[in-house]
């Protein structure tokens, strides 16, 4: 199970928050970005509950983090949307 976590920080806090996020055990990757969120992290775990626990107990408690948005990755079977093949 994978999820992207969008993270907002206090002004000027990205430099402290980003290394702390990268050090967490379920974080595969974390990068600073521009826009309404300051950091995006990719988490990987066996269950969504593990990811939720890491967000609440690992990311949200980092000094400088003001908001998070967790986006679980859904792997769609797009083949079912295509018309049937003839022949």
N, C-alpha and C positions, 0 to 999 in steps of 0.2 A: 504494500500500500504506500503510495506516495502522496504528498501534499505540498503545495506551494504556500508559504506563509509570507504575507505582505506585512511589513513592519514600519510603523511611523516612530520617529524619535523626536526628542526635544531638539531645538535648534543647536547645531554644533556638536551633537552627541554621536553622530555616525561613526566617527573615528574610534570611539570607545565601545560602542555597541557591536559593531561588525565583528571584531575579533572574538568577542564574548559569544556571539551567536555561532560563529564558525567552530568554536571549541566544543559545542554541545554534541553528545554522542549520536543523535539521529540525523544530524545535519550533513547532507551529502555535499551541498554547495550553498554559499551565501554571497551575494553581490550587492553593492550599492547601486541604486538606480535613481533616475529623476522622475518627478511627478508627485502625486499626492502621497506616495509611500517612499521611504528612504532606502529600505533594504528589502530584497526578496530572497527567501531561503527555500531550498528544496529539502524536505525531510523524507526519510524512508524508514518504515517500520512494518512489523507484521500486521498490526491492527490500527484502525482509526483512533481507538482509545489510547494507544501508546503515543500517537502523534499529538492528540489533545492534551495528554498529560505533559508532554515535553513543551508544548506551547505555554500552558498555564504555569507549570512549575520551573521551566527552564528559560523561556524567552521573556514572558511578561514580567518576570521579577528582575530582569537586568535593568540597572539604573540607566535612565535615559529613554527607555521604551515607553511610548505613550498609548499605542494602539496596535492591535494585530488583526489580520483577516486571514483565516485559514481556508484554502481552496483545495479540497481533495481532488486528485487526478482521477478522472473517469475514462476508462478505455472503452470507447464505443465500437460496436460492431457495425461499421458503416456499410459492409457488404449487404446487409439486410435492407438498406435503403435503395440499392440499385435495382433496376428492372431485371427480370430473369433473362438469362442468356438463352438464345435460341440455337438449336442445332445439336 
